[in-house]
Amino acid sequence: MGTSQTVISVGAVCFGMVVGFVTYRSLARSGPTSSVSDIAAVVGVVGGGVVTSLFDPTQGDAFGWYAIGLVAGMALYPVVVLTLGKKVSQDSGGSVLLGSDSDPSPE
């Protein structure tokens, strides 16, 4: 597998965007009380980047593709929610994908 400086550079930018966005949203949504699960999302993203960077970057561009995949997944998630969210919400009785069920108590 060859390397591409463009893929590695774009991947680094994408990785920074994802880590920044996940950190911001985790802390902004939790308000004054952030929990371990909020920080676990950031650790998971960073951990994935560390694992892919363990591969020799001169032999491949796995990190770049990992980060580009993160951004693609982050961009496609709202599309999936908008496409399937209403059906899942109707089937489950709440907004499972968005996590915005205002009354989690069973009826």
C-alpha positions as CSV (number, residue, x, y, z in Angstrom):
1,M,0.0,0.0,0.0
2,G,1.5,3.3,-1.0
3,T,1.4,6.6,0.8
4,S,-0.1,9.8,-0.2
5,Q,0.9,13.0,1.5
6,T,-2.4,14.5,0.4
7,V,-4.4,11.8,2.2
8,I,-2.2,12.1,5.3
9,S,-2.6,15.9,5.3
10,V,-6.3,15.9,4.7
11,G,-6.6,13.1,7.3
12,A,-4.8,15.2,9.9
13,V,-7.2,18.1,9.4
14,C,-10.2,15.8,9.5
15,F,-8.9,14.2,12.7
16,G,-8.5,17.6,14.4
17,M,-12.0,18.5,13.3
18,V,-13.6,15.4,14.7
19,V,-11.7,15.5,18.0
20,G,-12.6,19.2,18.4
21,F,-16.3,18.6,17.4
22,V,-16.7,15.5,19.7
23,T,-15.1,17.3,22.6
24,Y,-17.2,20.5,22.1
25,R,-20.5,18.6,21.7
26,S,-19.8,16.3,24.6
27,L,-19.1,19.2,26.9
28,A,-21.8,21.5,25.5
29,R,-24.5,18.9,25.8
30,S,-23.7,17.8,29.3
31,G,-23.7,21.3,30.7
32,P,-21.9,21.7,34.0
33,T,-21.9,18.0,34.8
34,S,-19.8,16.1,32.3
35,S,-19.5,12.4,32.8
36,V,-17.0,9.7,32.0
37,S,-19.0,8.6,29.0
38,D,-18.6,12.1,27.5
39,I,-14.8,11.9,27.8
40,A,-14.8,8.3,26.6
41,A,-16.0,9.4,23.2
42,V,-13.0,11.6,22.8
43,V,-10.6,9.0,24.2
44,G,-12.1,6.5,21.6
45,V,-11.4,8.8,18.7
46,V,-7.9,9.6,19.9
47,G,-7.2,6.0,20.7
48,G,-8.2,4.9,17.1
49,G,-5.8,7.5,15.7
50,V,-3.0,6.3,18.0
51,V,-3.6,2.7,16.9
52,T,-3.5,3.6,13.2
53,S,-0.4,5.7,13.7
54,L,1.4,2.7,15.1
55,F,1.6,1.5,11.6
56,D,4.7,2.9,9.8
57,P,3.5,6.1,8.1
58,T,6.1,5.7,5.4
59,Q,4.6,2.4,4.4
60,G,0.9,3.5,4.3
61,D,-1.6,6.2,5.0
62,A,-3.9,4.3,7.3
63,F,-4.2,7.3,9.7
64,G,-5.3,9.6,6.9
65,W,-8.0,7.2,5.8
66,Y,-9.1,6.6,9.4
67,A,-9.6,10.3,10.0
68,I,-11.3,10.8,6.6
69,G,-13.6,7.9,7.5
70,L,-14.4,9.6,10.9
71,V,-15.5,12.8,9.1
72,A,-17.5,10.8,6.6
73,G,-19.3,8.9,9.4
74,M,-19.9,12.2,11.3
75,A,-21.4,13.7,8.1
76,L,-23.5,10.7,7.2
77,Y,-25.0,10.2,10.7
78,P,-27.5,13.1,10.4
79,V,-28.5,11.8,7.0
80,V,-29.2,8.4,8.5
81,V,-31.1,10.0,11.4
82,L,-33.2,12.0,9.0
83,T,-33.8,9.0,6.8
84,L,-34.5,6.3,9.4
85,G,-35.1,8.4,12.5
86,K,-38.9,8.8,12.1
87,K,-39.4,5.0,11.5
88,V,-37.2,4.0,14.4
89,S,-38.9,6.6,16.6
90,Q,-42.3,5.2,15.7
91,D,-41.2,1.6,16.2
92,S,-39.5,2.2,19.5
93,G,-41.8,4.9,21.0
94,G,-39.0,7.4,21.3
95,S,-36.2,9.1,19.4
96,V,-33.6,6.4,19.9
97,L,-31.1,7.6,17.3
98,L,-31.1,11.2,18.6
99,G,-31.4,10.3,22.3
100,S,-33.9,13.0,22.8
101,D,-36.7,11.0,24.4
102,S,-38.1,13.5,26.9
103,D,-40.0,10.8,28.9
104,P,-37.9,7.7,29.3
105,S,-40.2,6.1,31.7
106,P,-42.3,3.1,30.4
107,E,-46.0,3.5,30.0
